[in-house]
Amino acid sequence: MFEKITDKLKGALDGVLTPNDGGTAVKQGSGNMAKLPRHRKKFRIVSVGNGLDMTFLLLVVVVLVIGLVMMFSASFPTAYFSKDSSYYFIKRQAGFAVVGLIIMIAVSFVDYHHYHKYAVPVLIGAWLLMLIVIPANWGSDDPKRWLNLGPISIQVSEICKFALILFMAHWSSLYYDKMQTFKYGVLPGLVLILVTSFLLYLEPHYSGIVICGLIVAIMMFLAGVRIFYFVLAAIGGGLIVSVMAVTGKLTYAMSRLDGWGQALTYTDVDMWNTTWQTRNSLYAIGSGGLWGLGLGQSRQKYMYLPEPQNDFVYAIVCEELGFIGAFIILMIFAVLVCRGIKICVKASDKFGTLLGVGLMAQIGLQVVLNILVITDWLPNTGISLPFFSYGGSSLIMLLAQMGIVMNISRSAALEKG
């Protein structure tokens, strides 16, 4: 099944745009071959096309609304205890959602071809922001991941994720026929991973390293990089991590590994405290049963599960809505991702296909990793659930990225629904 999906994606990429000697591109199909302008042609800033895909828009709104409801249900006890207002987190998250929706609609009118020329500046800007964040937070006991701007904080890794997808889509669309070579296919991705990983290591933000590394790997795979290079990268990455672990350079990461897979194993007091969050996550998931305790009826959110509005919000979903409700939400996520990929495969050029598929892959990737974390299949490393976990930077960036996919849908050869 997986091979069929990847073959279909690569087949779509191979048939979307083929450069010719005339400075134009030819769209391949069963009928007459129509010439399409390359990205170097001046495009209008506003692109309406044939209208955006209403099915995709509806799915985004549905996921957002469900996410807001569940985040509020999970957060109000903690908000009342720590902020003296049960509505503290939901009011802020709703505000972020409104801003994000406005940006999403505005971005959906901006012709995505313009992002070609901003790929390099956006990437460099994201790296510079991470460089600013690190010294700006020296002296803090918390990881240095946020850029504080008065009343708001920006998690710059969220910008970096988009920057990596944008640059890889830009580069791969320019050199698609050469992506199987080391110079054009492997070296740029390797530089991206090494520089980004080093900056995230200084924060430290190891879950960010994992997500950003997987995002670049996915983009390279879609662009046609040979599997042989991925095997070499996995071996090299394993050796680097092993050396760093032996030399004591991964102290923060190793502390996160303590207790992994032992949440329900009662050994000593230290292990009991270390696995507190994961254990209560498993209690929440297990107590939900088939149908759940009912919306708002979670017990674990009452100071048992720390900060349930963040990375472990899906555990509260399982407790309140049960297996059936949690499964339905996962299916909505799956339909959203599949619809987005279907739109982008039908884009008018490789850049649109790679950019859109990369943005949707980020959502699918984070959903899978978040569920693996809350069920103790992965160490507790702080991976948020898209549209559900509390956080303005993540929500606004996600909605803006959905706006880009909507703009791609305006010119995609897809029946709008």
C-alpha positions as CSV (number, residue, x, y, z in Angstrom):
1,M,0.0,0.0,0.0
2,F,2.8,2.4,1.0
3,E,4.7,1.6,-2.2
4,K,1.6,2.4,-4.3
5,I,1.1,5.7,-2.7
6,T,4.8,6.8,-3.1
7,D,4.8,5.5,-6.7
8,K,1.7,7.6,-7.4
9,L,3.3,10.7,-5.9
10,K,6.5,10.3,-7.8
11,G,4.6,9.5,-11.0
12,A,2.6,12.7,-10.5
13,L,5.8,14.7,-10.0
14,D,7.3,13.2,-13.1
15,G,4.3,14.2,-15.1
16,V,3.6,17.7,-13.8
17,L,6.4,19.7,-15.4
18,T,9.1,18.8,-17.8
19,P,11.4,21.6,-18.8
20,N,12.3,22.1,-22.4
21,D,14.8,24.2,-24.3
22,G,12.4,27.1,-24.9
23,G,12.4,28.5,-21.3
24,T,8.9,27.1,-20.8
25,A,7.5,24.0,-19.2
26,V,5.3,21.4,-20.8
27,K,2.5,19.7,-18.8
28,Q,2.2,16.1,-19.8
29,G,-1.1,14.4,-20.2
30,S,-3.2,12.3,-22.5
31,G,-4.5,15.2,-24.5
32,N,-2.8,18.1,-26.2
33,M,0.4,19.3,-24.4
34,A,-0.2,22.8,-23.0
35,K,2.7,25.1,-22.3
36,L,2.9,26.5,-18.8
37,P,5.1,29.4,-17.7
38,R,8.0,28.5,-15.4
39,H,8.2,30.2,-12.0
40,R,10.6,32.8,-13.5
41,K,7.6,34.4,-15.2
42,K,6.0,37.3,-13.3
43,F,2.9,36.1,-11.6
44,R,0.2,38.2,-10.2
45,I,0.3,38.6,-6.5
46,V,-3.4,37.7,-6.1
47,S,-4.5,34.4,-7.5
48,V,-8.1,33.4,-7.5
49,G,-8.0,30.7,-10.2
50,N,-11.0,28.4,-10.2
51,G,-11.7,28.8,-6.5
52,L,-10.3,27.1,-3.5
53,D,-11.2,23.6,-2.5
54,M,-14.2,23.8,-0.2
55,T,-13.8,20.3,1.1
56,F,-10.3,21.0,2.3
57,L,-11.4,24.3,3.9
58,L,-14.3,22.5,5.7
59,L,-11.9,19.9,7.0
60,V,-9.5,22.5,8.4
61,V,-12.3,24.3,10.2
62,V,-13.7,21.1,11.6
63,V,-10.3,20.1,13.0
64,L,-9.7,23.6,14.4
65,V,-13.1,23.7,16.1
66,I,-12.7,20.2,17.6
67,G,-9.2,21.2,18.7
68,L,-10.4,24.3,20.5
69,V,-13.2,22.5,22.3
70,M,-10.9,19.7,23.5
71,M,-8.1,22.1,24.5
72,F,-10.6,24.1,26.6
73,S,-12.0,20.9,28.2
74,A,-8.4,19.7,29.0
75,S,-7.1,23.1,30.2
76,F,-9.7,24.7,32.5
77,P,-8.7,23.0,35.8
78,T,-5.1,23.9,35.2
79,A,-6.0,27.4,34.1
80,Y,-8.1,28.0,37.2
81,F,-5.4,26.7,39.5
82,S,-2.4,28.5,37.9
83,K,-4.0,31.6,36.2
84,D,-7.0,32.2,38.4
85,S,-9.3,32.0,35.4
86,S,-10.7,28.8,33.8
87,Y,-10.8,30.6,30.5
88,Y,-7.2,31.8,30.4
89,F,-5.9,29.3,27.8
90,I,-9.0,29.1,25.7
91,K,-9.3,32.8,25.3
92,R,-5.7,33.1,24.2
93,Q,-6.0,30.1,21.9
94,A,-9.3,31.4,20.4
95,G,-7.5,34.7,19.7
96,F,-4.7,32.9,18.0
97,A,-7.2,30.9,16.0
98,V,-9.0,34.1,14.8
99,V,-5.6,35.6,13.8
100,G,-4.6,32.4,12.1
101,L,-7.9,32.1,10.1
102,I,-7.5,35.7,8.9
103,I,-4.0,35.0,7.8
104,M,-5.1,31.7,6.2
105,I,-7.7,33.3,4.1
106,A,-5.3,36.2,3.1
107,V,-2.6,33.7,2.2
108,S,-5.0,31.6,0.1
109,F,-5.2,34.5,-2.3
110,V,-1.4,34.9,-2.7
111,D,0.0,33.1,-5.7
112,Y,2.2,30.4,-4.3
113,H,4.8,30.9,-7.1
114,H,6.0,34.0,-5.3
115,Y,7.4,31.9,-2.5
116,H,10.1,30.7,-4.9
117,K,12.1,33.9,-4.5
118,Y,11.7,34.0,-0.7
119,A,12.9,30.4,0.0
120,V,16.5,31.4,0.8
121,P,15.7,34.6,2.8
122,V,13.1,32.7,4.9
123,L,15.5,29.9,5.7
124,I,18.3,32.3,6.6
125,G,15.8,34.4,8.7
126,A,14.7,31.3,10.6
127,W,18.3,30.3,11.4
128,L,19.0,33.9,12.5
129,L,16.0,33.9,14.8
130,M,17.3,30.7,16.4
131,L,20.6,32.3,16.9
132,I,18.9,35.2,18.6
133,V,16.8,33.0,20.9
134,I,19.7,31.1,22.3
135,P,21.7,33.9,24.0
136,A,18.5,35.8,24.8
137,N,17.5,33.0,27.2
138,W,20.8,32.4,28.9
139,G,20.3,32.1,32.6
140,S,16.9,30.5,32.3
141,D,16.4,27.0,33.7
142,D,14.0,26.2,30.8
143,P,15.0,25.1,27.3
144,K,15.8,28.2,25.1
145,R,13.1,27.8,22.5
146,W,11.0,31.0,22.6
147,L,11.6,34.5,21.4
148,N,9.9,36.7,24.0
149,L,8.3,39.8,22.5
150,G,6.5,41.5,25.4
151,P,3.2,39.8,26.0
152,I,3.7,37.1,23.3
153,S,6.4,34.4,22.7
154,I,7.4,32.9,19.4
155,Q,8.7,29.4,19.1
156,V,11.0,29.9,16.2
157,S,11.3,26.2,15.5
158,E,7.8,26.4,14.0
159,I,9.1,28.9,11.5
160,C,12.1,26.7,10.8
161,K,9.9,23.8,9.9
162,F,8.2,25.8,7.2
163,A,11.5,27.3,6.0
164,L,12.9,23.8,5.5
165,I,9.9,22.7,3.5
166,L,9.9,25.8,1.4
167,F,13.6,25.7,0.6
168,M,13.5,22.0,-0.3
169,A,10.5,22.5,-2.5
170,H,12.3,25.4,-4.2
171,W,15.6,23.6,-4.7
172,S,14.0,20.3,-5.7
173,S,11.8,21.9,-8.3
174,L,14.8,23.7,-9.9
175,Y,17.0,20.6,-10.0
176,Y,14.5,17.7,-10.0
177,D,16.3,15.9,-12.8
178,K,19.5,16.0,-10.9
179,M,18.2,15.1,-7.4
180,Q,19.6,11.5,-7.6
181,T,23.1,12.9,-7.6
182,F,25.1,13.7,-4.4
183,K,25.8,17.3,-5.3
184,Y,22.2,18.4,-6.0
185,G,20.2,15.7,-4.1
186,V,22.1,14.9,-0.9
187,L,24.5,17.8,-0.1
188,P,21.8,20.5,0.2
189,G,19.7,18.3,2.5
190,L,22.7,17.4,4.5
191,V,23.6,21.0,5.1
192,L,20.1,21.8,6.1
193,I,20.0,19.0,8.6
194,L,23.4,19.7,10.1
195,V,22.9,23.5,10.6
196,T,19.4,23.2,11.9
197,S,20.2,20.3,14.2
198,F,23.2,22.2,15.7
199,L,21.0,25.3,16.4
200,L,18.3,23.2,17.9
201,Y,20.9,21.3,20.0
202,L,21.9,24.5,21.6
203,E,18.4,25.3,22.7
204,P,18.1,22.2,23.4
205,H,15.1,21.0,21.4
206,Y,15.6,17.3,20.5
207,S,12.1,16.7,19.4
208,G,12.6,19.6,17.0
209,I,15.7,17.9,15.6
210,V,13.8,14.7,15.0
211,I,10.9,16.5,13.3
212,C,13.1,18.8,11.2
213,G,15.3,15.9,10.2
214,L,12.3,13.8,9.1
215,I,10.8,16.7,7.2
216,V,14.0,17.2,5.2
217,A,14.2,13.4,4.6
218,I,10.6,13.2,3.4
219,M,11.2,16.1,1.0
220,M,14.4,14.5,-0.3
221,F,12.6,11.2,-0.8
222,L,9.8,12.9,-2.7
223,A,12.3,14.6,-4.9
224,G,13.9,11.3,-5.9
225,V,17.0,11.0,-3.8
226,R,18.3,7.4,-3.8
227,I,17.5,5.1,-0.9
228,F,21.2,4.3,-0.6
229,Y,21.9,7.7,0.7
230,F,19.2,7.4,3.4
231,V,20.8,4.2,4.6
232,L,24.2,6.0,4.8
233,A,22.6,8.9,6.6
234,A,20.9,6.6,9.2
235,I,24.2,4.9,9.9
236,G,26.1,8.2,10.2
237,G,23.4,9.7,12.4
238,G,23.5,6.7,14.7
239,L,27.3,6.9,15.0
240,I,27.1,10.7,15.8
241,V,24.4,10.1,18.5
242,S,26.4,7.2,20.0
243,V,29.6,9.3,20.3
244,M,27.7,12.3,21.8
245,A,26.0,10.0,24.3
246,V,29.3,8.4,25.4
247,T,31.0,11.8,25.7
248,G,28.2,13.2,27.8
249,K,26.9,15.7,25.2
250,L,23.3,14.5,25.4
251,T,22.6,14.9,29.1
252,Y,19.3,16.6,28.5
253,A,18.2,14.0,26.0
254,M,19.3,11.1,28.2
255,S,17.2,12.5,31.0
256,R,14.2,12.3,28.7
257,L,15.0,8.7,28.0
258,D,14.9,7.8,31.7
259,G,11.6,6.0,32.3
260,W,10.8,5.4,28.7
261,G,8.7,2.3,28.5
262,Q,8.6,2.0,32.3
263,A,5.6,4.2,33.1
264,L,3.7,1.3,34.6
265,T,6.7,-0.4,36.2
266,Y,6.9,0.4,39.9
267,T,10.6,0.4,40.9
268,D,11.6,3.3,43.1
269,V,10.5,6.8,44.1
270,D,12.8,8.5,41.5
271,M,11.3,6.4,38.6
272,W,7.8,7.0,39.9
273,N,8.4,10.8,39.7
274,T,10.2,10.6,36.4
275,T,7.3,8.7,34.7
276,W,4.5,10.7,36.4
277,Q,3.3,12.4,33.3
278,T,3.4,9.5,30.9
279,R,1.8,7.2,33.5
280,N,-1.1,9.5,34.0
281,S,-1.4,9.8,30.3
282,L,-1.8,6.0,30.1
283,Y,-4.3,6.1,33.0
284,A,-6.4,8.7,31.0
285,I,-6.3,6.7,27.8
286,G,-7.2,3.4,29.6
287,S,-10.0,4.9,31.7
288,G,-11.7,6.2,28.6
289,G,-12.7,2.8,27.5
290,L,-14.8,2.4,24.3
291,W,-17.2,5.4,24.7
292,G,-15.3,7.7,27.1
293,L,-16.4,9.3,30.3
294,G,-18.1,12.2,28.5
295,L,-17.0,15.6,27.3
296,G,-15.6,17.6,30.2
297,Q,-15.6,14.6,32.5
298,S,-11.9,13.7,32.6
299,R,-10.4,13.0,36.0
300,Q,-6.7,13.1,35.0
301,K,-6.8,16.7,34.0
302,Y,-7.5,17.7,37.7
303,M,-3.8,18.2,38.5
304,Y,-2.8,14.5,37.9
305,L,-1.6,15.0,34.3
306,P,0.7,18.0,34.2
307,E,-0.2,20.7,31.6
308,P,-2.8,18.6,29.8
309,Q,-3.5,21.5,27.4
310,N,-0.1,21.0,25.7
311,D,1.5,17.8,24.3
312,F,-0.8,15.4,26.2
313,V,-4.1,16.9,25.2
314,Y,-5.0,13.8,23.1
315,A,-4.8,11.7,26.3
316,I,-7.7,13.8,27.6
317,V,-9.5,13.3,24.3
318,C,-9.2,9.5,24.8
319,E,-10.4,9.7,28.3
320,E,-13.5,11.9,27.6
321,L,-14.5,10.6,24.1
322,G,-13.2,7.1,24.4
323,F,-11.7,4.9,21.7
324,I,-14.6,5.7,19.3
325,G,-14.2,9.5,19.6
326,A,-10.4,9.4,19.5
327,F,-10.5,7.2,16.4
328,I,-13.0,9.5,14.6
329,I,-10.6,12.4,15.3
330,L,-7.7,10.4,13.8
331,M,-9.8,9.7,10.8
332,I,-10.5,13.4,10.3
333,F,-6.8,14.1,10.5
334,A,-6.2,11.3,7.9
335,V,-8.8,12.7,5.5
336,L,-7.4,16.2,5.9
337,V,-3.9,15.0,5.1
338,C,-5.1,12.8,2.2
339,R,-7.2,15.6,0.7
340,G,-4.3,18.1,0.9
341,I,-1.9,15.6,-0.8
342,K,-4.5,14.9,-3.5
343,I,-4.8,18.7,-4.1
344,C,-1.1,19.2,-4.3
345,V,-0.4,16.2,-6.6
346,K,-2.7,17.9,-9.1
347,A,-0.8,21.2,-8.8
348,S,0.3,22.8,-12.1
349,D,4.1,22.5,-11.3
350,K,6.6,20.5,-9.2
351,F,7.1,23.4,-6.8
352,G,3.4,23.4,-5.9
353,T,3.3,19.7,-5.5
354,L,6.5,19.5,-3.4
355,L,5.6,22.5,-1.2
356,G,2.0,21.3,-0.6
357,V,2.8,17.7,0.0
358,G,5.6,18.7,2.4
359,L,3.2,20.9,4.4
360,M,0.7,18.1,4.7
361,A,3.4,15.6,5.6
362,Q,4.4,17.8,8.5
363,I,0.9,17.5,10.0
364,G,0.7,13.8,9.5
365,L,4.1,13.3,11.0
366,Q,3.4,15.3,14.1
367,V,0.1,13.5,14.7
368,V,1.8,10.1,14.5
369,L,4.7,11.2,16.7
370,N,2.5,12.8,19.3
371,I,0.4,9.7,19.7
372,L,3.5,7.5,20.0
373,V,4.7,9.8,22.8
374,I,1.5,9.9,24.9
375,T,1.3,6.0,24.6
376,D,4.9,5.6,25.7
377,W,6.1,4.2,22.4
378,L,8.5,7.2,22.2
379,P,10.2,9.1,24.9
380,N,8.4,12.2,26.3
381,T,10.1,14.8,24.1
382,G,7.5,17.5,23.7
383,I,5.8,17.0,20.4
384,S,2.6,19.0,20.0
385,L,-0.6,17.8,18.4
386,P,-1.5,20.0,15.4
387,F,-4.6,22.2,16.0
388,F,-5.1,20.8,19.5
389,S,-2.1,21.6,21.6
390,Y,-2.0,25.0,23.2
391,G,0.4,27.4,21.5
392,G,0.0,30.5,19.3
393,S,3.1,30.1,17.2
394,S,2.2,26.6,16.1
395,L,-1.5,27.3,15.5
396,I,-0.9,30.5,13.4
397,M,1.9,28.8,11.4
398,L,-0.3,25.8,10.7
399,L,-3.2,27.9,9.5
400,A,-1.0,30.0,7.3
401,Q,0.4,26.9,5.8
402,M,-3.1,25.6,5.1
403,G,-3.7,28.9,3.3
404,I,-0.8,28.0,1.0
405,V,-2.4,24.6,0.2
406,M,-5.7,26.4,-0.5
407,N,-4.0,28.7,-3.0
408,I,-2.4,25.6,-4.6
409,S,-5.9,24.2,-4.9
410,R,-7.0,27.3,-6.9
411,S,-4.9,26.3,-9.9
412,A,-4.8,22.5,-9.3
413,A,-6.4,20.2,-11.9
414,L,-8.8,18.9,-9.4
415,E,-12.6,18.9,-9.2
416,K,-13.5,21.3,-6.4
417,G,-15.8,19.9,-3.8
